[in-house]
Amino acid sequence: MGKEFEGLVQHISVLEAAQREQEAKLAAEIVNHNNTKAELQKDALVTRQEDRWKQKVTELQITFASVKAGLSGEERCNQQVKDEVRRLKQENNKIREAIKKDIDCMRHERGTFLKMIEAANDELRTLHATNKGAPRPVSIPSMAAPGSAFRPSALRERVEQLEKAVAQAADEKAELTLSLEAAVAELQPTPEDNPLPVQTPLALSEFVVG
């Protein structure tokens, strides 16, 4: 009986030792499991952080592409504005050149008209002087004899023609003045029609018929 009890005690001791060893292994496995779980959680946190950073980078890339596209559109718009301003300047220069040629032509015509008027005035003055210095009426019949170059009716007709020529020249002078004024009015730029800097207005007195 004593040996059986001792054997039983030893057996219990062996079982207890085996249990303690098993508990130690279990505790070690629990610690290992917890460590593994912490590592996994850490890895998952890092992964989520990386995903967030990747998403942020993607958003920044999209924003950068949008800003770049906007800048490109603004540059194109600025270039279009510059091209339009350059075209308007060229068109304005062409218009100025055409108006300058018209003004030069009008000045030439003005000079021609002035010469015509002066010649008509000279001839009219000469005829008036001739008429004033003509013989008395009593001698006109003898001067108007056949073959004579002097005819009072012809003189009157010539005077009338010259007066008509002077009146016509005056009318043409008035028309030329109106044309010059219209050309100057068209030449003056307005802020609504032309955003370019306003040029110094042309002086009408430079070429208007006096």
C-alpha positions as CSV (number, residue, x, y, z in Angstrom):
1,M,0.0,0.0,0.0
2,G,2.8,2.4,0.8
3,K,4.5,1.7,-2.6
4,E,1.3,2.3,-4.5
5,F,0.8,5.6,-2.7
6,E,4.4,6.6,-3.5
7,G,3.9,5.7,-7.1
8,L,0.7,7.6,-7.2
9,V,2.4,10.6,-5.7
10,Q,5.2,10.4,-8.2
11,H,2.7,10.0,-11.0
12,I,0.9,13.2,-9.8
13,S,4.2,15.0,-9.6
14,V,5.0,14.0,-13.2
15,L,1.6,15.1,-14.3
16,E,2.0,18.4,-12.5
17,A,5.4,19.0,-14.0
18,A,4.0,18.1,-17.4
19,Q,1.1,20.6,-16.8
20,R,3.5,23.3,-15.8
21,E,5.6,22.7,-18.9
22,Q,2.5,22.8,-21.0
23,E,1.3,26.0,-19.4
24,A,4.7,27.6,-20.0
25,K,4.6,26.6,-23.6
26,L,1.0,28.0,-23.9
27,A,2.1,31.2,-22.2
28,A,5.0,31.5,-24.6
29,E,2.7,30.8,-27.6
30,I,0.3,33.5,-26.2
31,V,3.1,36.0,-26.0
32,N,4.3,35.1,-29.5
33,H,0.7,35.4,-30.8
34,N,0.4,38.8,-29.2
35,N,3.6,39.9,-30.7
36,T,2.6,38.6,-34.1
37,K,-0.8,40.4,-33.7
38,A,1.0,43.6,-32.8
39,E,3.2,43.3,-35.8
40,L,0.3,42.6,-38.0
41,Q,-1.6,45.6,-36.6
42,K,1.5,47.7,-37.1
43,D,1.8,46.5,-40.7
44,A,-1.9,47.2,-41.3
45,L,-1.5,50.7,-39.9
46,V,1.5,51.3,-42.1
47,T,-0.4,50.0,-45.0
48,R,-3.4,52.3,-44.4
49,Q,-1.0,55.2,-44.0
50,E,0.7,54.4,-47.3
51,D,-2.7,54.1,-48.9
52,R,-3.7,57.5,-47.6
53,W,-0.4,59.0,-48.8
54,K,-0.9,57.4,-52.2
55,Q,-4.4,58.9,-52.4
56,K,-3.1,62.3,-51.4
57,V,-0.4,62.1,-54.1
58,T,-3.0,61.1,-56.7
59,E,-5.1,64.1,-55.6
60,L,-2.1,66.4,-55.9
61,Q,-1.2,65.1,-59.3
62,I,-4.8,65.7,-60.5
63,T,-4.7,69.2,-59.0
64,F,-1.4,69.9,-60.7
65,A,-2.6,68.7,-64.0
66,S,-5.7,70.9,-63.7
67,V,-3.7,73.9,-62.8
68,K,-1.3,73.2,-65.7
69,A,-4.2,72.9,-68.1
70,G,-5.6,76.2,-66.8
71,L,-2.2,77.9,-67.2
72,S,-2.0,76.6,-70.8
73,G,-5.4,77.9,-71.5
74,E,-4.5,81.3,-70.1
75,E,-1.3,81.4,-72.1
76,R,-3.3,80.6,-75.3
77,C,-5.8,83.3,-74.4
78,N,-3.0,85.8,-73.8
79,Q,-1.4,84.8,-77.1
80,Q,-4.7,85.2,-78.9
81,V,-5.1,88.7,-77.4
82,K,-1.5,89.6,-78.4
83,D,-2.2,88.4,-82.0
84,E,-5.4,90.4,-82.1
85,V,-3.7,93.5,-80.8
86,R,-0.9,93.0,-83.4
87,R,-3.5,92.6,-86.2
88,L,-5.4,95.7,-85.1
89,K,-2.2,97.7,-85.1
90,Q,-1.4,96.5,-88.6
91,E,-4.9,97.3,-89.7
92,N,-4.7,100.7,-88.1
93,N,-1.4,101.4,-89.8
94,K,-2.9,100.4,-93.2
95,I,-5.9,102.7,-92.6
96,R,-3.6,105.5,-91.6
97,E,-1.5,105.0,-94.7
98,A,-4.6,105.0,-96.9
99,I,-5.9,108.1,-95.3
100,K,-2.5,109.8,-95.6
101,K,-2.5,109.0,-99.3
102,D,-6.0,110.4,-99.6
103,I,-4.9,113.5,-97.8
104,D,-1.9,113.9,-100.0
105,C,-4.0,113.5,-103.0
106,M,-6.5,116.0,-101.6
107,R,-3.7,118.5,-100.9
108,H,-2.5,118.1,-104.5
109,E,-6.0,118.7,-105.8
110,R,-6.3,121.6,-103.5
111,G,-3.1,123.1,-105.0
112,T,-4.5,122.5,-108.4
113,F,-7.8,124.1,-107.5
114,L,-6.0,127.1,-106.0
115,K,-4.0,127.5,-109.1
116,M,-7.1,127.3,-111.3
117,I,-8.8,129.8,-109.1
118,E,-5.8,132.1,-109.2
119,A,-5.5,131.8,-112.9
120,A,-9.3,132.5,-113.3
121,N,-9.0,135.5,-111.0
122,D,-6.0,136.8,-112.9
123,E,-7.8,136.4,-116.2
124,L,-10.9,138.0,-114.7
125,R,-8.9,140.9,-113.4
126,T,-7.2,141.3,-116.8
127,L,-10.6,141.3,-118.5
128,H,-12.0,143.8,-116.0
129,A,-9.0,146.0,-116.6
130,T,-9.5,145.7,-120.3
131,N,-13.1,146.5,-120.0
132,K,-12.4,149.5,-117.8
133,G,-9.8,150.7,-120.3
134,A,-12.1,150.1,-123.3
135,P,-13.0,153.1,-125.5
136,R,-16.1,155.0,-125.0
137,P,-19.4,153.6,-126.3
138,V,-19.4,155.9,-129.2
139,S,-16.3,154.2,-130.6
140,I,-17.5,150.7,-130.0
141,P,-19.3,150.3,-133.3
142,S,-16.2,151.1,-135.2
143,M,-14.2,148.6,-133.1
144,A,-16.9,146.0,-133.6
145,A,-16.7,146.4,-137.3
146,P,-16.4,143.2,-139.4
147,G,-12.9,141.7,-138.9
148,S,-12.4,143.4,-135.5
149,A,-11.2,141.1,-132.6
150,F,-13.1,143.1,-130.0
151,R,-16.7,142.2,-129.4
152,P,-18.5,143.5,-126.2
153,S,-20.9,140.5,-126.3
154,A,-17.9,138.1,-126.4
155,L,-16.3,139.9,-123.5
156,R,-19.4,139.6,-121.5
157,E,-19.7,135.9,-122.3
158,R,-16.1,135.4,-121.2
159,V,-16.7,137.2,-118.0
160,E,-19.8,135.1,-117.3
161,Q,-17.8,131.9,-118.0
162,L,-15.0,133.0,-115.7
163,E,-17.6,133.9,-113.0
164,K,-19.2,130.4,-113.4
165,A,-15.7,128.8,-113.2
166,V,-14.9,130.7,-110.0
167,A,-18.3,129.7,-108.5
168,Q,-17.7,126.0,-109.6
169,A,-14.2,126.2,-108.1
170,A,-15.7,127.6,-104.9
171,D,-18.2,124.7,-104.8
172,E,-15.4,122.2,-105.4
173,K,-13.4,123.9,-102.7
174,A,-16.3,123.5,-100.2
175,E,-16.7,119.8,-101.2
176,L,-13.0,119.2,-100.7
177,T,-13.2,120.9,-97.3
178,L,-16.1,118.6,-96.3
179,S,-14.2,115.5,-97.6
180,L,-11.1,116.5,-95.6
181,E,-13.2,117.0,-92.5
182,A,-14.8,113.6,-92.9
183,A,-11.4,112.0,-93.4
184,V,-10.1,113.6,-90.3
185,A,-13.2,112.5,-88.3
186,E,-12.6,108.9,-89.5
187,L,-8.9,109.1,-88.6
188,Q,-9.6,110.1,-85.0
189,P,-9.7,106.8,-82.8
190,T,-12.3,106.4,-80.2
191,P,-11.9,104.5,-76.8
192,E,-14.9,102.3,-77.7
193,D,-13.8,101.2,-81.2
194,N,-10.0,101.2,-80.6
195,P,-8.4,100.2,-77.2
196,L,-5.0,101.3,-78.5
197,P,-3.5,104.5,-77.1
198,V,-5.1,107.6,-78.6
199,Q,-2.8,109.3,-81.0
200,T,-2.3,113.1,-81.2
201,P,-5.3,114.4,-83.2
202,L,-4.5,115.7,-86.7
203,A,-4.8,119.4,-87.1
204,L,-7.4,120.2,-89.7
205,S,-5.8,123.5,-90.3
206,E,-2.8,121.7,-91.8
207,F,-4.6,120.7,-95.0
208,V,-8.1,122.3,-95.0
209,V,-8.5,124.7,-97.9
210,G,-8.2,128.2,-96.6
